[in-house]
Amino acid sequence: MGAINPVTVTSTYVRAMRKVRDGAEKVGAVQWLDAHSDRKPVAHARSLLAIHDVEDMVALGVPWWTYPAIEVIEAFLAGRKDARVLEFGSGASTLWLAQRCAELHSVEHHADFAETVRGLLEQRPEAAERTTLHVVPAPPSDNPRLPSRKPIAHGLDFADYVRVIDQAGGQFDLVVVDGRVREACLHASLDHVTDGGRILMDDSQRKRYREAMAQTGWAIRTYRGLSPATPFVRDTSVLSRP
């Protein structure tokens, strides 16, 4: 038996859930879930129908991190009304963060997806006013200065993508690492975090991310649990500046 391709598995699951959502909408189940989403189990069940649908995730009002990590970051930002935030990897988290900080820089390599996020921001003028969306495509290269380890991004150079945090300037209360070349983004962020600041590292159950976090010497709290739109347990870690 050949190796299982995780991209194929994910694509198959997403297609299946889209069909489930179509059927649920026809019989009124989605509307029922929306009406009862104040209950956590119901809210999670509803989010499963939003897999890889950023517009639906934004409507649900949740980023794609584990639920315990969402609660921790929400409490952290609630105590810092003037917070500056930078995130590597745009999406539903962009809208969520923009509603909870004073200034947000969001870095995205996929131009078409960035335009989708920009459109969602434009529907919410207050969030758009706080947000600078940095669209930094990764150009193809025979010898990338900073390659991605993901097969889908083979031969692309993410050096300029990572350098956005230097170009944005200043210090950030929170840096979210949830896009490409996460190890490089993590290490590039270390000198740009305020005293008492945080770095969020998503999908931190992956071995290479755990190793990169350990190299920082920062305090690490890992929050394992379910996350919106996914049916399995995974990790989101929060690093605190020593």
Secondary structure as GFF3:
##gff-version 3
##sequence-region A 1 242
A	DSSP	alpha_helix	6	26	.	.	.	ID=ss1
A	DSSP	alpha_helix	29	35	.	.	.	ID=ss2
A	DSSP	alpha_helix	40	47	.	.	.	ID=ss3
A	DSSP	three_ten_helix	48	50	.	.	.	ID=ss4
A	DSSP	alpha_helix	54	60	.	.	.	ID=ss5
A	DSSP	alpha_helix	67	78	.	.	.	ID=ss6
A	DSSP	beta_strand	84	88	.	.	.	ID=ss7
A	DSSP	alpha_helix	92	98	.	.	.	ID=ss8
A	DSSP	beta_strand	103	108	.	.	.	ID=ss9
A	DSSP	alpha_helix	111	122	.	.	.	ID=ss10
A	DSSP	alpha_helix	125	130	.	.	.	ID=ss11
A	DSSP	beta_strand	131	135	.	.	.	ID=ss12
A	DSSP	three_ten_helix	151	153	.	.	.	ID=ss13
A	DSSP	alpha_helix	159	168	.	.	.	ID=ss14
A	DSSP	beta_strand	172	177	.	.	.	ID=ss15
A	DSSP	alpha_helix	182	189	.	.	.	ID=ss16
A	DSSP	three_ten_helix	190	192	.	.	.	ID=ss17
A	DSSP	beta_strand	193	202	.	.	.	ID=ss18
A	DSSP	alpha_helix	207	216	.	.	.	ID=ss19
A	DSSP	beta_strand	219	225	.	.	.	ID=ss20
A	DSSP	beta_strand	234	240	.	.	.	ID=ss21
###
